[in-house]
Amino acid sequence: MNSEHADILNALDQMQKSPHYAARRSILAQAEQLIVAQERELATHEWIKCSERLPEKDQRVLYYFMVVGIHAGRFKYGTCQGDALFASAAGFLSGDVTHWMPLPEAPK
């Protein structure tokens, strides 16, 4: 090993012993954990058919109505037999809603 390589290895060793290096590695590890958690959360937010399952009462959701598209609102009541009622500022929609998905949590 020549002296240039030895100097590089020595500098790396000193850097790894630095408290700043440990803090940086900790921040990078936390960021990686957040990214993994967000990817998991996004993977769970898929459209759910109303015929398969409905949201909890008063749960905030996105819901899909074929004629006018996507709305945000709350599930009010109903069954998977086409009588589900969703409410938003635009009004109420029932049997024409085909799919829904939960809204993500608000940022912290």
PyMOL commands that set and color helices and strands:
alter all, ss='L'
color gray80, all
select helices_A, chain A and resi 3-17+19-44
alter helices_A, ss='H'
color red, helices_A
select strands_A, chain A and resi 48-49+60-65+69-77+85-88+91-93+97-102
alter strands_A, ss='S'
color yellow, strands_A
deselect
rebuild
show_as cartoon
